[in-house]
Amino acid sequence: MPYDIEPRLLRAFTAVAETLHFTRAAARLYVAQQALSRDIGRLERELGARLFVRTTRRVELTADGERLLPYARRALEAHDALTAAFTAGARPLLVDVGAPVSTGNQVLAEARRAAPDTELFARFQSGLTGAAAEVLAGRLDVSFGRVAGLEPAVLAGLGHRTVRYEPMSVLLPEDHPLAGRDAVPLGALEGETLYAAAGNAATAEWTDLAALLFAGRGIAIAPPLPPIQGAAEFTRVMRKLGCAVLGSVEFIAMPGFVSRPITDPVPLAPVSMVWRAGLRHPGLDALHGAVARLGAAGQWLARPPGSWLPERDAALAGG
């Protein structure tokens, strides 16, 4: 009983059935006539049925051949449709950029500019921890964020590439005592409480980075809040709480707040591009090209002397 007939054999049978001529069928398939005859013979053995009657002057379908032909055509149509659906570039690449103001969105824009015929669909997942699960599940293809905050089992299923070290910043209410400074030394934040997305499981990698930065420096992380959706709602909640926010050079503008770089040392937020292991798509190639160009032009991987970066992040980035 046949269970696993190769599409190649059905394609050979269909070509002969439609031309009723082995030479013309071989030419249609770009194979040698001898190879075509072998495939027909193998299919007949697997089915346990004779499919053609061959003489020196003509080829005819047997009753079993007539019965097989409509099934073979439907099977090949389904096989061709499946192949087309998963051919690289036949579907859009789903790219999570985190937020409209982000390194990921800059990479996406450059990739679209360089490869206008490749469809790249933007998604705005809040945080790499949440997005990585979507990538592994096949609901996203690419995302951006801090890979050192991911569980090892999750990271094992992803390809990743360090894109940028973003200098970190603090967003302060306009009436905050530190708001008048051009930059805020890390030591000046002692005794302060900063919002760092505690309570949002999807952004756990960011909260973890804040905890590493604040450890031993007398800086507290604001208590957990439910996940906040949208820039306007985020600004409203932070304004109501009067809370300073840990951010980076790529962060939304918040009316009523000022953004100041953190110095002494300059803390760095590493951003990597991640994708499902084994993924092949021209859109992914375009994103890699965009990372290379933008990184070189903006010196995205340059680390200021004496800057701060957790050891695990440095190790995953290769230095």
Short mmCIF file of the C-alpha atoms (twelve columns), coordinates in Angstrom:
data_MODEL
# 
_entry.id   MODEL 
# 
loop_
_atom_site.group_PDB 
_atom_site.id 
_atom_site.type_symbol 
_atom_site.label_atom_id 
_atom_site.label_alt_id 
_atom_site.label_comp_id 
_atom_site.label_asym_id 
_atom_site.label_seq_id 
_atom_site.Cartn_x 
_atom_site.Cartn_y 
_atom_site.Cartn_z 
_atom_site.pdbx_PDB_model_num 
ATOM 1   C CA . MET A 1   0.000  0.000  0.000   1 
ATOM 2   C CA . PRO A 2   1.683  3.316  -1.058  1 
ATOM 3   C CA . TYR A 3   2.034  5.846  1.722   1 
ATOM 4   C CA . ASP A 4   4.738  8.252  0.602   1 
ATOM 5   C CA . ILE A 5   4.729  8.794  -3.163  1 
ATOM 6   C CA . GLU A 6   7.257  11.443 -4.186  1 
ATOM 7   C CA . PRO A 7   5.833  14.419 -6.103  1 
ATOM 8   C CA . ARG A 8   8.548  13.891 -8.723  1 
ATOM 9   C CA . LEU A 9   7.031  10.537 -9.666  1 
ATOM 10  C CA . LEU A 10  3.545  12.017 -9.978  1 
ATOM 11  C CA . ARG A 11  4.967  14.846 -12.086 1 
ATOM 12  C CA . ALA A 12  6.604  12.332 -14.427 1 
ATOM 13  C CA . PHE A 13  3.373  10.354 -14.719 1 
ATOM 14  C CA . THR A 14  1.289  13.483 -15.417 1 
ATOM 15  C CA . ALA A 15  3.666  14.705 -18.110 1 
ATOM 16  C CA . VAL A 16  3.512  11.369 -19.965 1 
ATOM 17  C CA . ALA A 17  -0.274 11.115 -19.481 1 
ATOM 18  C CA . GLU A 18  -0.810 14.579 -20.966 1 
ATOM 19  C CA . THR A 19  1.558  14.197 -23.917 1 
ATOM 20  C CA . LEU A 20  1.225  10.431 -24.460 1 
ATOM 21  C CA . HIS A 21  4.831  10.620 -25.599 1 
ATOM 22  C CA . PHE A 22  7.924  9.836  -23.510 1 
ATOM 23  C CA . THR A 23  10.306 12.019 -25.522 1 
ATOM 24  C CA . ARG A 24  8.075  15.101 -25.351 1 
ATOM 25  C CA . ALA A 25  7.333  14.480 -21.659 1 
ATOM 26  C CA . ALA A 26  11.063 14.244 -20.881 1 
ATOM 27  C CA . ALA A 27  11.676 17.514 -22.725 1 
ATOM 28  C CA . ARG A 28  8.877  19.215 -20.754 1 
ATOM 29  C CA . LEU A 29  10.483 18.133 -17.482 1 
ATOM 30  C CA . TYR A 30  14.084 18.801 -18.615 1 
ATOM 31  C CA . VAL A 31  15.141 15.239 -17.782 1 
ATOM 32  C CA . ALA A 32  16.618 12.389 -19.790 1 
ATOM 33  C CA . GLN A 33  14.100 9.988  -21.285 1 
ATOM 34  C CA . GLN A 34  15.820 7.099  -19.514 1 
ATOM 35  C CA . ALA A 35  15.369 8.828  -16.126 1 
ATOM 36  C CA . LEU A 36  11.733 9.490  -16.923 1 
ATOM 37  C CA . SER A 37  11.153 5.832  -17.781 1 
ATOM 38  C CA . ARG A 38  12.770 4.804  -14.476 1 
ATOM 39  C CA . ASP A 39  10.441 7.107  -12.532 1 
ATOM 40  C CA . ILE A 40  7.357  5.717  -14.286 1 
ATOM 41  C CA . GLY A 41  8.530  2.191  -13.551 1 
ATOM 42  C CA . ARG A 42  9.107  3.022  -9.893  1 
ATOM 43  C CA . LEU A 43  5.653  4.605  -9.584  1 
ATOM 44  C CA . GLU A 44  4.051  1.530  -11.135 1 
ATOM 45  C CA . ARG A 45  5.872  -0.712 -8.674  1 
ATOM 46  C CA . GLU A 46  4.854  1.438  -5.691  1 
ATOM 47  C CA . LEU A 47  1.209  1.464  -6.797  1 
ATOM 48  C CA . GLY A 48  1.208  -2.153 -7.883  1 
ATOM 49  C CA . ALA A 49  -0.510 -1.140 -11.095 1 
ATOM 50  C CA . ARG A 50  0.390  -0.728 -14.754 1 
ATOM 51  C CA . LEU A 51  -0.262 2.847  -15.844 1 
ATOM 52  C CA . PHE A 52  0.630  2.862  -19.553 1 
ATOM 53  C CA . VAL A 53  0.456  0.564  -22.527 1 
ATOM 54  C CA . ARG A 54  3.481  1.233  -24.695 1 
ATOM 55  C CA . THR A 55  4.072  0.101  -28.263 1 
ATOM 56  C CA . THR A 56  6.653  1.188  -30.832 1 
ATOM 57  C CA . ARG A 57  4.144  3.689  -32.241 1 
ATOM 58  C CA . ARG A 58  2.011  4.973  -29.363 1 
ATOM 59  C CA . VAL A 59  1.502  5.335  -25.633 1 
ATOM 60  C CA . GLU A 60  -1.911 4.910  -24.011 1 
ATOM 61  C CA . LEU A 61  -3.213 5.148  -20.459 1 
ATOM 62  C CA . THR A 62  -4.493 1.992  -18.848 1 
ATOM 63  C CA . ALA A 63  -7.683 2.022  -16.792 1 
ATOM 64  C CA . ASP A 64  -5.534 2.448  -13.641 1 
ATOM 65  C CA . GLY A 65  -3.688 5.285  -15.339 1 
ATOM 66  C CA . GLU A 66  -6.980 7.019  -16.163 1 
ATOM 67  C CA . ARG A 67  -8.051 6.585  -12.544 1 
ATOM 68  C CA . LEU A 68  -4.794 7.995  -11.164 1 
ATOM 69  C CA . LEU A 69  -4.592 11.099 -13.386 1 
ATOM 70  C CA . PRO A 70  -7.123 13.388 -11.599 1 
ATOM 71  C CA . TYR A 71  -5.666 12.453 -8.197  1 
ATOM 72  C CA . ALA A 72  -2.130 13.141 -9.411  1 
ATOM 73  C CA . ARG A 73  -3.136 16.547 -10.748 1 
ATOM 74  C CA . ARG A 74  -4.803 17.551 -7.477  1 
ATOM 75  C CA . ALA A 75  -1.825 16.320 -5.442  1 
ATOM 76  C CA . LEU A 76  0.608  18.327 -7.594  1 
ATOM 77  C CA . GLU A 77  -1.549 21.448 -7.372  1 
ATOM 78  C CA . ALA A 78  -1.535 21.175 -3.576  1 
ATOM 79  C CA . HIS A 79  2.220  20.549 -3.537  1 
ATOM 80  C CA . ASP A 80  2.888  23.563 -5.774  1 
ATOM 81  C CA . ALA A 81  0.660  25.764 -3.603  1 
ATOM 82  C CA . LEU A 82  2.507  24.657 -0.472  1 
ATOM 83  C CA . THR A 83  5.883  25.334 -2.080  1 
ATOM 84  C CA . ALA A 84  4.776  28.787 -3.230  1 
ATOM 85  C CA . ALA A 85  3.468  29.660 0.236   1 
ATOM 86  C CA . PHE A 86  6.822  28.951 1.853   1 
ATOM 87  C CA . THR A 87  9.193  30.095 -0.864  1 
ATOM 88  C CA . ALA A 88  11.511 32.773 0.528   1 
ATOM 89  C CA . GLY A 89  10.084 36.169 -0.227  1 
ATOM 90  C CA . ALA A 90  6.617  34.869 -1.127  1 
ATOM 91  C CA . ARG A 91  5.197  36.189 2.143   1 
ATOM 92  C CA . PRO A 92  5.833  39.362 4.123   1 
ATOM 93  C CA . LEU A 93  8.450  39.314 6.860   1 
ATOM 94  C CA . LEU A 94  6.898  40.275 10.215  1 
ATOM 95  C CA . VAL A 95  9.296  42.613 12.014  1 
ATOM 96  C CA . ASP A 96  8.726  43.761 15.587  1 
ATOM 97  C CA . VAL A 97  10.434 47.116 16.145  1 
ATOM 98  C CA . GLY A 98  9.279  47.578 19.730  1 
ATOM 99  C CA . ALA A 99  8.138  51.189 19.385  1 
ATOM 100 C CA . PRO A 100 7.865  53.821 16.638  1 
ATOM 101 C CA . VAL A 101 10.868 55.595 18.189  1 
ATOM 102 C CA . SER A 102 13.519 52.878 18.309  1 
ATOM 103 C CA . THR A 103 16.696 51.522 16.790  1 
ATOM 104 C CA . GLY A 104 14.645 48.684 15.341  1 
ATOM 105 C CA . ASN A 105 12.406 51.110 13.465  1 
ATOM 106 C CA . GLN A 106 15.447 52.864 11.981  1 
ATOM 107 C CA . VAL A 107 16.781 49.515 10.768  1 
ATOM 108 C CA . LEU A 108 13.391 48.650 9.271   1 
ATOM 109 C CA . ALA A 109 13.165 51.984 7.436   1 
ATOM 110 C CA . GLU A 110 16.643 51.533 5.939   1 
ATOM 111 C CA . ALA A 111 15.878 47.952 4.883   1 
ATOM 112 C CA . ARG A 112 12.689 49.111 3.163   1 
ATOM 113 C CA . ARG A 113 14.619 51.839 1.367   1 
ATOM 114 C CA . ALA A 114 17.257 49.408 0.130   1 
ATOM 115 C CA . ALA A 115 14.865 46.577 -0.787  1 
ATOM 116 C CA . PRO A 116 11.574 48.184 -1.870  1 
ATOM 117 C CA . ASP A 117 10.290 45.006 -3.542  1 
ATOM 118 C CA . THR A 118 10.544 42.995 -0.307  1 
ATOM 119 C CA . GLU A 119 7.523  43.372 1.954   1 
ATOM 120 C CA . LEU A 120 8.423  44.045 5.571   1 
ATOM 121 C CA . PHE A 121 5.461  44.363 7.947   1 
ATOM 122 C CA . ALA A 122 6.042  46.316 11.154  1 
ATOM 123 C CA . ARG A 123 4.765  45.133 14.512  1 
ATOM 124 C CA . PHE A 124 5.028  46.989 17.829  1 
ATOM 125 C CA . GLN A 125 5.480  44.371 20.543  1 
ATOM 126 C CA . SER A 126 6.301  45.839 23.948  1 
ATOM 127 C CA . GLY A 127 9.555  44.212 24.983  1 
ATOM 128 C CA . LEU A 128 11.815 41.452 23.696  1 
ATOM 129 C CA . THR A 129 10.803 38.935 26.359  1 
ATOM 130 C CA . GLY A 130 7.272  38.941 25.000  1 
ATOM 131 C CA . ALA A 131 8.343  39.212 21.373  1 
ATOM 132 C CA . ALA A 132 10.820 36.312 21.601  1 
ATOM 133 C CA . ALA A 133 8.018  33.936 22.541  1 
ATOM 134 C CA . GLU A 134 6.081  35.130 19.483  1 
ATOM 135 C CA . VAL A 135 9.136  34.585 17.260  1 
ATOM 136 C CA . LEU A 136 9.601  31.030 18.517  1 
ATOM 137 C CA . ALA A 137 5.907  30.348 17.968  1 
ATOM 138 C CA . GLY A 138 6.128  31.564 14.369  1 
ATOM 139 C CA . ARG A 139 3.857  34.575 14.882  1 
ATOM 140 C CA . LEU A 140 6.762  37.006 14.408  1 
ATOM 141 C CA . ASP A 141 9.926  36.643 12.346  1 
ATOM 142 C CA . VAL A 142 12.302 39.298 13.708  1 
ATOM 143 C CA . SER A 143 12.501 41.476 16.796  1 
ATOM 144 C CA . PHE A 144 14.923 43.807 18.572  1 
ATOM 145 C CA . GLY A 145 16.011 44.124 22.188  1 
ATOM 146 C CA . ARG A 146 18.341 42.949 24.931  1 
ATOM 147 C CA . VAL A 147 19.079 39.248 24.435  1 
ATOM 148 C CA . ALA A 148 21.000 38.829 27.706  1 
ATOM 149 C CA . GLY A 149 17.690 39.153 29.538  1 
ATOM 150 C CA . LEU A 150 16.215 36.086 27.816  1 
ATOM 151 C CA . GLU A 151 16.123 32.596 29.280  1 
ATOM 152 C CA . PRO A 152 18.884 30.376 27.828  1 
ATOM 153 C CA . ALA A 153 16.315 27.907 26.448  1 
ATOM 154 C CA . VAL A 154 14.604 30.748 24.573  1 
ATOM 155 C CA . LEU A 155 17.845 32.204 23.274  1 
ATOM 156 C CA . ALA A 156 18.897 28.768 22.002  1 
ATOM 157 C CA . GLY A 157 16.084 28.882 19.452  1 
ATOM 158 C CA . LEU A 158 17.044 32.287 18.110  1 
ATOM 159 C CA . GLY A 159 19.708 33.747 15.899  1 
ATOM 160 C CA . HIS A 160 20.929 37.105 17.170  1 
ATOM 161 C CA . ARG A 161 23.245 39.928 16.201  1 
ATOM 162 C CA . THR A 162 24.286 42.929 18.286  1 
ATOM 163 C CA . VAL A 163 23.057 46.072 16.538  1 
ATOM 164 C CA . ARG A 164 23.744 48.993 18.847  1 
ATOM 165 C CA . TYR A 165 24.814 50.112 22.285  1 
ATOM 166 C CA . GLU A 166 22.294 52.840 23.151  1 
ATOM 167 C CA . PRO A 167 23.508 55.329 25.777  1 
ATOM 168 C CA . MET A 168 20.923 55.395 28.539  1 
ATOM 169 C CA . SER A 169 19.059 58.465 29.731  1 
ATOM 170 C CA . VAL A 170 16.709 59.599 32.440  1 
ATOM 171 C CA . LEU A 171 13.436 61.371 31.716  1 
ATOM 172 C CA . LEU A 172 12.656 63.839 34.491  1 
ATOM 173 C CA . PRO A 173 9.559  65.929 35.254  1 
ATOM 174 C CA . GLU A 174 10.285 69.517 34.222  1 
ATOM 175 C CA . ASP A 175 10.181 70.686 37.857  1 
ATOM 176 C CA . HIS A 176 12.589 67.986 39.074  1 
ATOM 177 C CA . PRO A 177 15.738 69.357 40.823  1 
ATOM 178 C CA . LEU A 178 17.976 67.588 38.273  1 
ATOM 179 C CA . ALA A 179 16.023 68.754 35.208  1 
ATOM 180 C CA . GLY A 180 18.141 71.884 34.791  1 
ATOM 181 C CA . ARG A 181 21.341 69.917 34.156  1 
ATOM 182 C CA . ASP A 182 22.603 69.105 30.661  1 
ATOM 183 C CA . ALA A 183 23.538 65.607 31.832  1 
ATOM 184 C CA . VAL A 184 22.892 63.653 35.021  1 
ATOM 185 C CA . PRO A 185 25.765 61.767 36.696  1 
ATOM 186 C CA . LEU A 186 24.653 58.329 37.784  1 
ATOM 187 C CA . GLY A 187 25.631 59.142 41.374  1 
ATOM 188 C CA . ALA A 188 23.217 62.087 41.398  1 
ATOM 189 C CA . LEU A 189 20.314 59.643 41.097  1 
ATOM 190 C CA . GLU A 190 21.019 58.184 44.535  1 
ATOM 191 C CA . GLY A 191 17.799 58.256 46.544  1 
ATOM 192 C CA . GLU A 192 15.650 58.527 43.403  1 
ATOM 193 C CA . THR A 193 12.971 56.095 42.249  1 
ATOM 194 C CA . LEU A 194 12.832 55.466 38.487  1 
ATOM 195 C CA . TYR A 195 10.208 53.705 36.459  1 
ATOM 196 C CA . ALA A 196 11.739 50.719 34.589  1 
ATOM 197 C CA . ALA A 197 8.668  48.743 33.462  1 
ATOM 198 C CA . ALA A 198 8.425  46.589 36.580  1 
ATOM 199 C CA . GLY A 199 5.283  44.485 36.435  1 
ATOM 200 C CA . ASN A 200 5.313  44.094 32.654  1 
ATOM 201 C CA . ALA A 201 6.392  40.510 31.938  1 
ATOM 202 C CA . ALA A 202 6.900  41.310 28.257  1 
ATOM 203 C CA . THR A 203 9.682  43.786 29.087  1 
ATOM 204 C CA . ALA A 204 11.404 41.795 31.831  1 
ATOM 205 C CA . GLU A 205 14.781 42.177 30.110  1 
ATOM 206 C CA . TRP A 206 14.605 45.968 30.582  1 
ATOM 207 C CA . THR A 207 13.667 45.757 34.255  1 
ATOM 208 C CA . ASP A 208 16.549 43.310 34.754  1 
ATOM 209 C CA . LEU A 209 18.979 45.746 33.114  1 
ATOM 210 C CA . ALA A 210 17.780 48.523 35.423  1 
ATOM 211 C CA . ALA A 211 18.229 46.308 38.481  1 
ATOM 212 C CA . LEU A 212 21.825 45.563 37.464  1 
ATOM 213 C CA . LEU A 213 22.531 49.260 36.909  1 
ATOM 214 C CA . PHE A 214 20.943 50.431 40.173  1 
ATOM 215 C CA . ALA A 215 22.437 47.722 42.383  1 
ATOM 216 C CA . GLY A 216 24.524 49.217 45.199  1 
ATOM 217 C CA . ARG A 217 23.863 52.788 44.048  1 
ATOM 218 C CA . GLY A 218 20.853 53.616 46.193  1 
ATOM 219 C CA . ILE A 219 18.498 53.934 43.227  1 
ATOM 220 C CA . ALA A 220 15.108 52.242 43.443  1 
ATOM 221 C CA . ILE A 221 12.882 50.808 40.760  1 
ATOM 222 C CA . ALA A 222 9.306  52.089 40.877  1 
ATOM 223 C CA . PRO A 223 6.743  49.530 42.082  1 
ATOM 224 C CA . PRO A 224 5.074  47.324 39.463  1 
ATOM 225 C CA . LEU A 225 2.288  48.738 37.325  1 
ATOM 226 C CA . PRO A 226 0.011  47.031 34.824  1 
ATOM 227 C CA . PRO A 227 1.367  47.209 31.258  1 
ATOM 228 C CA . ILE A 228 0.728  50.686 29.831  1 
ATOM 229 C CA . GLN A 229 -0.446 50.951 26.222  1 
ATOM 230 C CA . GLY A 230 0.462  53.918 24.037  1 
ATOM 231 C CA . ALA A 231 2.700  56.976 24.385  1 
ATOM 232 C CA . ALA A 232 -0.089 59.305 25.530  1 
ATOM 233 C CA . GLU A 233 -1.264 56.963 28.274  1 
ATOM 234 C CA . PHE A 234 2.328  56.307 29.364  1 
ATOM 235 C CA . THR A 235 2.997  60.045 29.675  1 
ATOM 236 C CA . ARG A 236 -0.266 60.597 31.573  1 
ATOM 237 C CA . VAL A 237 0.523  57.888 34.125  1 
ATOM 238 C CA . MET A 238 4.113  59.036 34.657  1 
ATOM 239 C CA . ARG A 239 3.015  62.652 35.013  1 
ATOM 240 C CA . LYS A 240 0.390  61.692 37.584  1 
ATOM 241 C CA . LEU A 241 2.935  59.689 39.563  1 
ATOM 242 C CA . GLY A 242 5.587  62.391 39.217  1 
ATOM 243 C CA . CYS A 243 7.972  59.593 38.404  1 
ATOM 244 C CA . ALA A 244 11.325 59.780 36.607  1 
ATOM 245 C CA . VAL A 245 11.789 57.205 33.847  1 
ATOM 246 C CA . LEU A 246 14.820 55.185 32.820  1 
ATOM 247 C CA . GLY A 247 15.209 55.427 29.061  1 
ATOM 248 C CA . SER A 248 17.782 55.687 26.316  1 
ATOM 249 C CA . VAL A 249 18.688 57.999 23.459  1 
ATOM 250 C CA . GLU A 250 15.871 56.308 21.491  1 
ATOM 251 C CA . PHE A 251 12.751 57.134 23.486  1 
ATOM 252 C CA . ILE A 252 9.408  58.800 22.911  1 
ATOM 253 C CA . ALA A 253 9.020  62.525 23.586  1 
ATOM 254 C CA . MET A 254 7.048  63.017 26.802  1 
ATOM 255 C CA . PRO A 255 5.372  66.436 27.210  1 
ATOM 256 C CA . GLY A 256 6.152  67.799 30.666  1 
ATOM 257 C CA . PHE A 257 9.403  65.811 30.884  1 
ATOM 258 C CA . VAL A 258 12.992 66.484 29.847  1 
ATOM 259 C CA . SER A 259 15.427 63.795 28.699  1 
ATOM 260 C CA . ARG A 260 18.968 63.934 30.038  1 
ATOM 261 C CA . PRO A 261 21.891 61.596 29.263  1 
ATOM 262 C CA . ILE A 262 23.314 59.658 32.189  1 
ATOM 263 C CA . THR A 263 27.071 60.010 32.684  1 
ATOM 264 C CA . ASP A 264 29.894 58.964 34.979  1 
ATOM 265 C CA . PRO A 265 29.735 56.219 33.792  1 
ATOM 266 C CA . VAL A 266 27.658 56.183 30.607  1 
ATOM 267 C CA . PRO A 267 25.391 53.126 30.954  1 
ATOM 268 C CA . LEU A 268 24.714 51.296 27.691  1 
ATOM 269 C CA . ALA A 269 21.540 49.479 26.699  1 
ATOM 270 C CA . PRO A 270 22.509 46.775 24.200  1 
ATOM 271 C CA . VAL A 271 20.097 46.227 21.312  1 
ATOM 272 C CA . SER A 272 20.274 43.043 19.252  1 
ATOM 273 C CA . MET A 273 18.323 41.857 16.261  1 
ATOM 274 C CA . VAL A 274 16.861 38.385 16.821  1 
ATOM 275 C CA . TRP A 275 15.209 35.968 14.425  1 
ATOM 276 C CA . ARG A 276 13.968 32.393 14.485  1 
ATOM 277 C CA . ALA A 277 16.888 29.991 14.054  1 
ATOM 278 C CA . GLY A 278 17.053 28.690 10.490  1 
ATOM 279 C CA . LEU A 279 14.904 31.483 9.037   1 
ATOM 280 C CA . ARG A 280 15.699 32.320 5.409   1 
ATOM 281 C CA . HIS A 281 14.053 35.302 3.749   1 
ATOM 282 C CA . PRO A 282 15.298 38.143 1.529   1 
ATOM 283 C CA . GLY A 283 13.795 40.547 4.058   1 
ATOM 284 C CA . LEU A 284 16.117 39.200 6.736   1 
ATOM 285 C CA . ASP A 285 19.042 39.729 4.354   1 
ATOM 286 C CA . ALA A 286 17.855 43.319 3.830   1 
ATOM 287 C CA . LEU A 287 17.721 43.886 7.592   1 
ATOM 288 C CA . HIS A 288 21.266 42.574 8.024   1 
ATOM 289 C CA . GLY A 289 22.439 44.957 5.306   1 
ATOM 290 C CA . ALA A 290 20.657 47.848 7.000   1 
ATOM 291 C CA . VAL A 291 22.263 46.994 10.357  1 
ATOM 292 C CA . ALA A 292 25.703 47.003 8.760   1 
ATOM 293 C CA . ARG A 293 25.214 50.349 7.004   1 
ATOM 294 C CA . LEU A 294 23.588 52.200 9.886   1 
ATOM 295 C CA . GLY A 295 25.984 50.745 12.412  1 
ATOM 296 C CA . ALA A 296 29.013 51.878 10.431  1 
ATOM 297 C CA . ALA A 297 27.631 55.343 9.731   1 
ATOM 298 C CA . GLY A 298 26.506 55.986 13.303  1 
ATOM 299 C CA . GLN A 299 29.253 54.062 15.115  1 
ATOM 300 C CA . TRP A 300 26.513 52.137 16.869  1 
ATOM 301 C CA . LEU A 301 28.875 49.581 18.354  1 
ATOM 302 C CA . ALA A 302 31.369 52.083 19.732  1 
ATOM 303 C CA . ARG A 303 31.633 51.986 23.517  1 
ATOM 304 C CA . PRO A 304 32.712 55.210 25.263  1 
ATOM 305 C CA . PRO A 305 35.740 54.801 27.530  1 
ATOM 306 C CA . GLY A 306 34.655 53.758 30.999  1 
ATOM 307 C CA . SER A 307 31.083 53.035 29.937  1 
ATOM 308 C CA . TRP A 308 28.950 50.529 31.850  1 
ATOM 309 C CA . LEU A 309 27.750 47.258 30.313  1 
ATOM 310 C CA . PRO A 310 26.849 44.058 32.205  1 
ATOM 311 C CA . GLU A 311 29.330 41.210 31.757  1 
ATOM 312 C CA . ARG A 312 26.775 38.809 30.268  1 
ATOM 313 C CA . ASP A 313 25.713 41.374 27.682  1 
ATOM 314 C CA . ALA A 314 29.335 41.951 26.706  1 
ATOM 315 C CA . ALA A 315 29.942 38.191 26.467  1 
ATOM 316 C CA . LEU A 316 26.925 37.608 24.202  1 
ATOM 317 C CA . ALA A 317 28.028 40.470 21.978  1 
ATOM 318 C CA . GLY A 318 31.488 38.961 21.688  1 
ATOM 319 C CA . GLY A 319 33.389 41.554 23.635  1 
# 
